[in-house]
Amino acid sequence: MFRLFLFLMSYGLLILSVGNLILYLNYRTLGYSWIVVFKFMAHTSAFYMAIGSVIVLCAVVLDLGYDKTLNEKEKM
């Protein structure tokens, strides 16, 4: 149940942060170059939140950090 909660929370944070990063592309219409826009996006908290959310999602989906032998020891 905790893994489901982690999955849903990290997925929601990923969607929100990527949505904000897409909105920053509107600076391109104001005349800024691609390099300036991407440098700005890389220094925002939404970028770091997206990276963290991807790491948590990969850990939950790939089942990293969970000791499977623990349950086998309890059965014996």
ABEGO torsion letter per residue (X at the ends): XAAAAAAAAAAAAAAAAAAAAAAAAAAAAAGBBAAAAAAAAAABAAAAAAAAAAAAAAAAAAGBGBBAAAAAAAAX
